[in-house]
Amino acid sequence: MKKTVVLYNPYAVFYTMPLALIAIGSYLDLEKYNVIIIDARIEKNPFEKIEEALSNNGICFATTVLTGSPIKDAQEVSKKVKIKFPNIPVVWGGWHPSLFPEQTLNEPSIDVVVKGQGEIAFKELLERFELNLSLEGLAGVCYKNSENEIVCNQERSMVDINQFPAFNYDLINVPAYMKLSGRKQLDYISSQGCRFRCSFCADPFMYKRGWYGFSAERMGDEIEALWKKYKFEHVHFQDETFFTNSKRVKAIAEEFIKRKLPISWFGTMRADQGVRFDEEVWEICKKSGLEKVMIGMEAGSQEMLDWIQKDIKLEHVFDSAKKCIKYDIGINFSIIIGFPGESEESINSTLSMVNELRKMSNKFHMGIFYYKPYPGNKIADELISNGYIFAKTLEEWSDFDYVGTKVSDWISEEKINEIENFKFYQQLAYNRRKIPVLKFVAKWRIENKKYAFPIEKKLKEWIFPSPAMA
């Protein structure tokens, strides 16, 4: 009789497909394991599904956990599982436990943490569970031994993801996620890792600046097969840095064209990559369906870009923006304000650059966030050496909210109010669907920094309150 493995995605407000769990489940032998993915964003009563599944020869309950509010749900469900099934191991993987394995294992209901790239480690972990073997020496895991002591084994080296099988989307209810996203969208990840060294990001710590990508032919085969099955209209590439290799990007686009796939697609791009791509690559990407890219601009002053080791120039951002305008491609820009010690002049330069970019195209959208320290990078290490104290428990980290937070340790409340008004009015000013008179007023407010009596903003917040996003 097959053993049942439950892979759980905690409740969160974002709707992307649980690609990490699909990757883990796809690597397992389905002749040997009954793999069940349960997603709290889809199921009305997820614990009932978990209880039913684990009662059927359950061998493991595993969950992938991001820092922030998903911790709350994962922790609550893990406690319930341990009470109901005390002999079934509870395993946590994903970003948060990978960065904080000891803190995670301080929770009594959690038995094992799988760190980083987890496909091979998790498969070997299940094999040891089956044979009731010690986890001693199993690379890539931390665990509690028989004396309840936390043991962290050696790190597991990152391997080329082309060794892994295709994602088995049969493990999830694809139409349900399409309904959540509001379009016939397939989420897909074609690479792992990041080669860059940004000093505010945890990627260099997690991946050791390694990167592997699927071959273009493999992607063409897989996406064509998935399209025939699900008839999606759009592919959202969830890669950290999709445009890392220009030859690979060109080959992928050529695969889509050759196979006549009637799809649009989205990918993440660095501004310097956009500049280095020649016209032929841009043309082929557009022809193959490239609809939008995301560019991490981060800051609007060269001094700040250099300090955070972004390794781009301001002109790279504008030049990539011009390329996207030429080929009618949208951009989601990501901007971070309020780095430690950042001057008001630097913040103003960033807001000014955001405004200039927003004027260039109504297909450009700006995500402006306040810097909130997160371990695993150079800036965080420097803050710690200067006495900054990070959260110490899962409960404290569950309140971490990088996206929704409107507070900063390095910006005054008055400046935050100005920034919040700027964010609102730049969205109003350049939204294609807004009333012309409102757009005119919004542009006037931005250009003159006149944010007194923001009636429009208050009305919008009252009618459509923004959800917190951790």
Protein Blocks (a to p, Z undefined) as FASTA:
>chain_A
ZZdddddddddfbfbdcfklmmmmmmpcfklpccddddfklpmblmlmmmmmmmnopabd
cddddehjklmmmmmmmmmmmmmmmmbccddedjklmmmmmlmmmpmkbmbdcehjfklm
mmmmmmmmmnopafehiahiacddfkopacdddddddddfklpccddfklpcfklmmmmn
opacddddfbecjfbfcfkbcklmmnnopacdddfklmmmmmmmmmmmnopabdcdfbfb
lmlpmmlmmmmmmmmmmnopacdddddddfklmmmpcfklmmmmmmnopabdcddekpac
fklmmmnonopafklmmmmmmmmmmnopacdddddehiehiafklmmmmmmmmmmmmmmp
ckbccddddddddehifklmmmmmnopacdfbfklmmmgcfklpccdfkbcfklmmmmmm
mmmmmmmmmgmkbcfklmmmmmmmmmnopaghilklmmmmmmmccdddZZ
